[in-house]
Amino acid sequence: MSNFVYSCLFASLLAWSGSILSATYEQGENAFIKGNYQTASKIWAEVSNKGDPRAQYNLARMLEDGIGVAVDRDRARELYIQAARQNIPEAQYSLGQIYEKGDGVPQDFVQAIAWYRQATQQKFPEACYNLSVFYNQGWGVEKDLEQSVNYLRCAADKGLAIACYDLGVRYLLGDGVSMDLIQSYKWLALALAYGHAEAQKPLTIVSHKLDTKGLNEAKRLVSIFKQKH
């Protein structure tokens, strides 16, 4: 699972007036940041009932992991669904993981794919990566290397280290793409820069295969990517 994501989807801040007359998402967020998890859960529960998808997602995470509340995966799943229906990609991704792993529900790759696909519509990188794996392995879908690479590139373009690594290896081996050492170097170098240590070995191999001109071009592409991200 990814870490809690506190994206301010709505800009309004409601004022405090002595005592809390109406709980807000931001009050729950402040309580959580301070480590007052029980308070945060109570506030987000109230705000969730009013339909705030951010509160629904964060409360679901707390219920799933038992942070400040008793673990309740059924209720967490209900809240994920409510948030996912309001286009929170983290919730859509979480539901994909639940069905992929069979966590409290029967394992269902078709359901997992459906939720991942919704998250990919907002280019959520982890969902793109997981769909790449599904198409590469033929899990719940017909095996399709072209689709696998498309989703892998979607994740890599967002800077997901494991996706950069896999894409770099594909270009090195010509697996689902035409072999391209410059592109291989680019993605492996980015994977390494983003913390994927396993990229070092194939990156060294590619570096030795490239001539000076090719190596300089590959480094230029890495620099351009970093500037844009």
C-alpha positions in Angstrom: 0.0 0.0 0.0 1.1 3.5 -0.6 1.5 6.0 2.3 -1.4 8.3 3.3 -2.1 10.9 0.6 -3.5 14.2 1.9 -4.2 15.9 -1.4 -6.3 19.1 -1.0 -8.9 18.3 -3.5 -11.1 21.1 -2.1 -9.6 24.5 -1.3 -12.1 25.7 1.4 -11.1 25.8 5.0 -13.9 26.1 7.6 -13.2 28.3 10.6 -12.8 27.3 14.2 -15.3 29.1 16.6 -14.4 28.2 20.2 -15.7 24.7 20.2 -15.9 22.5 17.0 -19.4 23.0 15.7 -18.9 21.1 12.5 -15.9 18.8 11.9 -13.8 19.4 8.8 -11.4 17.2 6.9 -8.6 19.6 7.7 -9.2 19.2 11.5 -8.9 15.5 11.1 -5.7 15.9 9.1 -4.2 18.2 11.8 -5.1 15.6 14.5 -3.5 12.8 12.5 -0.3 14.8 11.9 0.0 15.4 15.6 -0.4 11.7 16.3 -3.9 12.1 17.8 -5.2 9.1 15.8 -8.4 8.4 17.7 -9.4 12.0 17.4 -8.6 12.0 13.7 -10.6 8.8 13.1 -13.7 10.3 14.9 -13.5 13.5 12.9 -13.0 11.7 9.6 -15.9 9.3 10.4 -18.1 12.3 10.8 -16.8 14.0 7.6 -17.1 10.6 5.7 -20.7 10.5 6.5 -21.1 13.8 4.7 -19.5 12.3 1.6 -16.0 13.7 1.7 -14.0 11.2 -0.4 -10.6 12.2 1.2 -11.9 11.4 4.7 -13.4 8.2 3.4 -10.1 7.1 2.0 -8.0 8.0 5.0 -10.5 6.5 7.4 -10.4 3.3 5.3 -6.6 3.2 5.6 -6.9 3.6 9.4 -9.5 0.8 9.6 -7.5 -1.5 7.4 -4.2 -1.0 9.3 -5.7 -0.6 12.8 -4.3 3.0 13.3 -6.2 4.5 16.3 -9.1 2.2 15.7 -9.9 -1.5 15.7 -9.1 -3.3 12.4 -12.3 -3.6 10.4 -11.5 -4.6 6.8 -15.1 -4.9 5.7 -15.9 -1.3 6.7 -12.6 -0.2 5.2 -13.6 -1.8 1.9 -17.0 0.0 2.0 -15.2 3.3 2.5 -12.7 2.6 -0.3 -15.6 1.9 -2.6 -17.3 5.2 -1.6 -14.1 7.2 -2.2 -13.3 5.3 -5.4 -16.7 6.1 -6.9 -15.7 9.8 -6.4 -12.6 9.2 -8.4 -10.0 9.0 -5.6 -7.3 7.0 -7.4 -5.6 5.8 -4.2 -8.9 4.2 -3.2 -9.3 2.6 -6.6 -5.8 1.2 -6.4 -6.4 -0.1 -2.8 -9.5 -1.9 -4.1 -7.5 -3.4 -6.9 -5.0 -4.7 -4.4 -7.7 -6.1 -2.1 -9.1 -8.2 -5.0 -5.7 -9.1 -6.4 -4.6 -10.6 -3.1 -8.0 -11.9 -2.0 -7.7 -9.8 1.2 -11.1 -10.4 3.0 -12.7 -11.2 -0.3 -12.4 -14.1 -2.8 -9.4 -13.4 -5.1 -10.8 -11.9 -8.3 -8.4 -10.7 -11.0 -11.2 -9.3 -13.1 -12.3 -7.1 -10.3 -8.7 -6.1 -9.5 -8.2 -5.1 -13.2 -11.4 -3.1 -13.2 -10.3 -1.0 -10.2 -6.7 -0.7 -11.4 -8.0 0.5 -14.8 -10.0 3.2 -13.2 -7.0 4.4 -11.3 -4.9 4.4 -14.5 -7.4 6.8 -16.1 -5.8 9.4 -13.7 -2.3 7.9 -14.5 -1.8 6.6 -10.9 1.6 5.0 -11.3 1.3 2.0 -9.1 -2.0 1.0 -10.8 -0.3 1.4 -14.2 2.5 -0.8 -13.1 0.3 -3.6 -11.7 -1.7 -3.7 -14.9 1.5 -4.0 -16.8 2.3 -7.1 -14.8 -1.2 -8.5 -15.4 -0.9 -8.1 -19.1 2.6 -9.5 -19.1 1.5 -12.6 -17.2 -1.9 -13.0 -18.6 -3.7 -12.7 -15.2 -7.4 -12.2 -15.8 -6.7 -10.9 -19.3 -5.2 -12.3 -22.5 -1.5 -11.9 -22.4 -0.5 -8.8 -24.4 3.1 -7.6 -24.3 2.2 -4.4 -26.2 -0.4 -3.4 -23.6 2.0 -4.4 -20.8 4.6 -2.0 -22.2 2.1 0.8 -22.6 1.1 0.5 -18.9 4.7 0.1 -17.9 5.6 3.3 -19.7 2.7 5.1 -18.1 4.2 4.2 -14.6 7.7 5.0 -15.6 6.7 8.4 -17.0 5.5 9.2 -13.5 8.9 8.3 -12.1 8.0 5.0 -10.4 11.4 3.4 -9.8 10.4 -0.3 -10.3 8.7 0.7 -13.6 11.7 2.6 -14.8 13.9 -0.5 -14.0 11.6 -2.9 -15.8 11.3 -0.7 -18.9 15.1 -0.3 -19.0 15.5 -4.1 -18.9 13.0 -4.5 -21.6 14.9 -2.2 -23.9 18.1 -4.0 -23.1 16.6 -7.4 -23.9 14.2 -6.4 -26.7 11.4 -7.8 -24.6 8.1 -6.5 -26.0 10.0 -3.5 -27.5 12.7 -3.1 -30.1 16.1 -3.3 -28.5 17.4 0.2 -27.8 20.5 0.7 -25.6 20.0 4.5 -25.3 16.5 4.1 -24.0 17.7 1.2 -21.8 20.3 3.5 -20.3 17.8 6.3 -19.8 15.3 4.2 -17.8 17.9 2.3 -15.8 19.7 5.5 -14.8 16.4 6.9 -13.7 15.5 3.8 -11.8 18.8 4.1 -10.0 18.3 7.8 -9.3 14.9 7.0 -7.8 16.4 4.4 -5.4 16.1 1.1 -7.3 19.6 -0.3 -6.5 19.2 -3.4 -8.7 19.4 -1.1 -11.7 23.2 -0.6 -11.2 24.3 -3.9 -12.7 22.3 -3.7 -16.0 23.2 0.0 -16.2 26.9 -0.9 -16.1 26.4 -3.4 -18.9 24.6 -0.9 -21.1 27.2 1.8 -20.4 29.9 -0.5 -21.7 27.9 -1.4 -24.8 27.3 2.3 -25.8 29.8 4.3 -27.7 30.6 7.9 -26.5 28.0 9.5 -28.8 25.3 7.1 -27.7 26.2 7.5 -24.0 26.1 11.3 -24.2 22.7 11.1 -25.9 21.4 8.7 -23.2 22.6 11.1 -20.4 20.9 14.0 -22.2 17.6 12.2 -22.2 18.0 11.4 -18.5 18.7 15.1 -17.8 15.6 16.2 -19.8 13.4 13.8 -17.9 14.6 15.0 -14.5 14.0 18.6 -15.5 10.4 17.9 -16.5 9.8 16.0 -13.3 
